[in-house]
């Protein structure tokens, strides 16, 4: 158990900064009386922002920076403390930047920036770099332009802050994050999460239960996997969910494309519509049912 050291991290909440029925406030700190225990007692958070996505939805959660001011216990994913301070709310671009910075610093701490070939966790700061990993639990980070990151292992994390980057993962439960413009993120594994804050980005997923989120303008999001969720807060973007039970939402001016299937899982309808803020509302999920766009939770 650690104590007497401020530990910085990130915590997610349901809308309204609510967690387990309790509403938190930015700028305040909270104390837990008694013992702390992972997954049971105390205030939980993650030091790596991307680890939050194992516990909270990428699209419909609120994210904050926090500080642990008291005792802490940690495993490889999360930390619990008896004294936490909610520092500030963060939006998707800041979340992605924080994710990249965390991976980059961890790679730097272990000397990977100078010796990246020896193990699978890799980092690059140069332009035109290429990073590839076939191992599970790998972490790849790039800050250079025109970089390419690829992973075939499960549970991988890929982050890039350079423009024109390409991130690709075929493993399950992977997380891909990019803050650069014109980036391309692609995942074929189930339960993957893709997030981009740069303009003109393209996000594509073929795995089931995937989540795609973009805050950049003129972006394109596409999913062919079943039960996926797509969301865009950037303007003039296209959101296409052609898998079974896909749902999508966006802001006014975005276009939604959705597909509907019959009981034999054969496509029977594919339709597109522009979000006008009236007939099709902003930031509300829609699915295609009986040939019509219907609001869903």
Secondary structure as GFF3:
##gff-version 3
##sequence-region A 1 297
A	DSSP	beta_strand	7	13	.	.	.	ID=ss1
A	DSSP	beta_strand	18	19	.	.	.	ID=ss2
A	DSSP	beta_strand	22	23	.	.	.	ID=ss3
A	DSSP	beta_strand	29	31	.	.	.	ID=ss4
A	DSSP	beta_strand	43	45	.	.	.	ID=ss5
A	DSSP	three_ten_helix	49	54	.	.	.	ID=ss6
A	DSSP	beta_strand	62	68	.	.	.	ID=ss7
A	DSSP	beta_strand	72	74	.	.	.	ID=ss8
A	DSSP	beta_strand	79	81	.	.	.	ID=ss9
A	DSSP	beta_strand	83	90	.	.	.	ID=ss10
A	DSSP	alpha_helix	92	109	.	.	.	ID=ss11
A	DSSP	beta_strand	122	124	.	.	.	ID=ss12
A	DSSP	beta_strand	130	133	.	.	.	ID=ss13
A	DSSP	beta_strand	139	142	.	.	.	ID=ss14
A	DSSP	beta_strand	148	151	.	.	.	ID=ss15
A	DSSP	beta_strand	157	160	.	.	.	ID=ss16
A	DSSP	beta_strand	166	169	.	.	.	ID=ss17
A	DSSP	beta_strand	175	178	.	.	.	ID=ss18
A	DSSP	beta_strand	184	187	.	.	.	ID=ss19
A	DSSP	beta_strand	193	196	.	.	.	ID=ss20
A	DSSP	beta_strand	202	205	.	.	.	ID=ss21
A	DSSP	beta_strand	211	214	.	.	.	ID=ss22
A	DSSP	beta_strand	220	223	.	.	.	ID=ss23
A	DSSP	beta_strand	229	232	.	.	.	ID=ss24
A	DSSP	beta_strand	238	241	.	.	.	ID=ss25
A	DSSP	beta_strand	247	249	.	.	.	ID=ss26
A	DSSP	beta_strand	255	261	.	.	.	ID=ss27
A	DSSP	beta_strand	267	274	.	.	.	ID=ss28
A	DSSP	beta_strand	285	289	.	.	.	ID=ss29
A	DSSP	beta_strand	292	296	.	.	.	ID=ss30
###
